[in-house]
Amino acid sequence: MPPLETLLAMCGFALASSATPGPVNIIGAMTGARHGAFRALRFVGGATASFLALLVIVGSGMMIGTEWVLALARPMTLAGSAYLLWMAWGLLRGGGGHPADSAPGIPGFWSGVVVQGLNPKAWLAVFSSLSTFVLPLEDRTTGMAVFTILFGAICWLSLAAWAWGGARIGQSQMRLFNRVMALILAVSVAWMLVQTVP
């Protein structure tokens, strides 16, 4: 079992990665706003399943080919950190609004699978988090299982919260939410850099 401080960092990273605005969150919020939170849960389930599949497939490959992955761990972490800090900066500067959804149908499970599978934010989160939180552990298999469970629960809850709050969050509240998420994201990235860059 990973140590407590690693578990807390995993949770912080998962929350910041899952809860901050991105394509999947925006579609979830718009689906909730247009069709209600309950109907949006099919999309949320598909997006979560897609992310977990990506996490497990990439994680398994990284554990099998550890030698080449470890060589890329630092550049991947730096690149992912730069992207996440840029995203945090954008959240601090942005107005916090979300665009209108013009799609006539209700995005369902398979829409969630496809959108999350093509989401660059998800790919960056998978590579940077695995190389930071799982590969350095002595028991990588247990660490991978724990991380997958934590990330899955936090991802589903975060996306469900976006769907539920889509129609309920005003402009000023969304701005405050974005700023809080930007701070959490920046702290999580700082932790990653301290742990991986000498």
C-alpha angles and dihedrals in degrees: 000000000000116000119266095256090053091049091051091048090048090052093047092050093046091050094047092045095046102038101044117094118276138137094284094047093048093050090047091051093047092047090052091047094049103034108017132263095273094058090045091060091081089061090044091052093050093048091049093048091049092051093048091049090051091048094049096043095047092040093052091049091048092051092050094047098036096147097064093035093054088053089055096039096092097046090044091050092048093048092046091046092051091051093047093048089049088051091049090050090051090051091052092050099038128094093234099235127137127219124250117263112233098180111119098208131066111258107237140188097295092046087057091049093051097042093049093044090056094041111116090200089061093049092050091047091051097049098041095043095047093048090047105038108024110030096055092055121101092222100044095169093058091041090052092049093048092045092049092051093047094045092045093052094044093044093051094045092047094050091044089052090053090050092047094046098041096103096029103058116090124207095262093047092048090052091053091046091052091051093050091048090048090055093048090048093050092049091049091050091048089053090050092051094047090052098045109029116066 
